[in-house]
Structures are given as C-alpha cells and as structure tokens.
Amino acid sequence: MPNDVEVLIAGDRVPVYAHPGDAGADLLAAEAVVIPPGERATIGTGTAIALPDGCVAFIVPRSGLAARHGITIVNSPGTVDAGYRGEIRVTLLNTDAREPFEVRVGDRIAQMIVQEVLRARFVPVESLPGSHRGEQGFGSTGYRGRAASTEGAPE
C-alpha cells in the first residue's frame, strides 16, 4: 500500500494525477509561450510547494510531449528541495528541427514526482572497497544484447 505525504501548495494550479497509481502529477503552464525549433523556454507553473523535510520533488518530462512533439526538459530531472518555496518553473526544450511548439495556459507541461530521500554522510577513506563492476563506466554493459567484456569467451 503506497504511503501518502502531505505537500502544502500555493497558487491557482494544483498538480493532478491523471490516473490512479500514477507516480507523477501533471504540472500546468501558467503562461503562453511559443518555443522555436531547437530553442528552449522557461515556463512558470503558478505553483509553489512546501515539502516536508526528508522529501524531494523531481520535475520530469511528459512522455506524450516527447513522443509527439520532441519536447523535453533541459535539466531533467529538475530538483525541488524541501526548503525551496518559490514558483516551480520548467525549462522546456523543443528538439524538433522544423516545427515550433506552442504552450498555452493550462497545458500539461511536466510531471512532478515526490519521493523520500536519504541524506548521505560522506566518509573520507584512503581507498574504496572492490565491486563486481569496479571502475567500468560508460558503455561497460555493452549494447544490442552484446556484452562489452569478452573475458572468458571462447575465441
């Protein structure tokens, strides 16, 4: 059973969950903007929140806008810390090379996911313990179903 968290909200646009069980609540545009091809715009939502300590809100793209119009969020996920009290603003990027994208007041432009977070206590050490992955970084798991490492594979 999911846990609920009370989030205080100020503004005339309350985020809404489109379907039961959704992780993200839709954020609505409070201003109209046209985003030219390849350009970005920061759009107000008219919404400010007060998260409880130990929570964070992540602002993420809407899959329908990405699939149909090439609209994404520049700094995805955007992070709203528990202490922030200002308006949530979303920087949208129009990745379409040809078509401008029109944002109208009331359009669903992003989703907000509220989560509990752990606060790290950083402990300096001389060296880190080993792991299966080690220092393997970008591309270390391969692509298209092929493993990146051929260690132990027959020649």
N, C-alpha and C positions, 0 to 999 in steps of 0.2 A: 504494500500500500504506500503510495507516494506521500511524502511529507509536504505540508504547505508552509510557506513563510510569508509573514505579513510585510508588505512593502508599501510604505507611505508614498503617495503620489500627489503632485501639484500640477495643475494645468488642465486644459479642457479636452485633452485627448488621452484617454485611458487605454493602455495596451490591452489587446484581447487575444485569447487563444481561439483559433479558428475551429479546432476540433478537440474533443475530449482526449486527453493523453498527450497532446502536443507539448514539446519541450520549449518551443519558442512562442512568445506572444508578439503579435504584429505591432510595429510602431508605425504611426501615420504621419505623413508630411503636414506641416503647419504652414508651408509656403509653396508657391508655384515657382518652378524653375525649368528651363529648357537646358539640357546638357548636350552640347555639340558632340559629334563623333570624336572619340579619343580624349575627351575632356572629363574633368571632374567638377563636382559642386558639393558644397557642404550645406545640408538642409536641416532646418530646425524641425523638431517634432512637437514643440509646445508642451513637452513633458519633462518634469524633474522628479526624481525619486529619492527616498531615504532608505537605503538598505540597512538591515541590521549588521552589526559587527560580525565578521566571520562569513559574510556573503559577498559575492561579486555579480555583476551583470555583464554578460558578453553580448555585443551587438554583432549580428551575423547577417549575411546576405539572404535574400529570399530566393529559393531555387527557381521559381517561376520567372522572376525577372531576369535571372541569369540565363536560363534556357531560351526564353523567348526574345529577349532584348539585349543580352550581353551586359547587363547591369550588375555590378558587384560593389563591394565596399573596399576602399583603398587599404585601410588598416585592419582588415578582418582577422580575428575578431577584435572589435573595439572593446576596451575595458572600462567599465564604470565601477570605480572603487566605492566602498561603503561610505567613505567620508565626503564624496562629491555631492553637491546639492544644486548644481546648475542644470540648465536645459540639456537634454540629450540631443546632440547634433550628429548627423550621419553624413560622412563623405562618400558619395556615390561616384563611381567611375563608369563611363559609357565606353565599353570595349568595342562597340560596333564601329567599323571603319567608314560607314557611309551614312547611317541614319541618326539624326538627333533623337534624344529621348525626352519626352515631356512628363514632368512630375506635376500633378495637380494637388491642391489642398485636399487632404483626406485620403490620398493614395497610401497603400501599404508599401513602405519602402525598405523595411528591415525587420528583423526579429530580435527580441531580447530574451536571453536565456539566463535565468538566475540560478546560481549554484553556491553551495558551501565551498569554502576554500580552507586549506591548511596553510598556516603561516610557518615558513621554514626558519629553522635555527641553523645558520651556516657555521660549520665546524672546520676550521683550517686543519689540514693534515699534510704530512710530507708526501704521501702518495695515496692513490685511490685503490681500493680492492679490485681484484680482477673480475671479469664477467665474460659470459659467452661471446658477446659482441665485441668487447674491447673498444678500440678506437675507430672501428669501421664507421664511416659516416655516409655521406650522400651516395646513393646507388649501391649500398652494401648488400641489399637483399635482391638485387637483380631486377629484371623487368620481363614482361611477357612470359612469365612462368619459368624463366631460366634462372638458376641460382648464379649469383655473382662469383662465388668461390668454386673452384674446380678441385679443391683439396680432397683427396681420397677418391676422385673419379677415375675410372679406367681410361687409359689413353687410346 
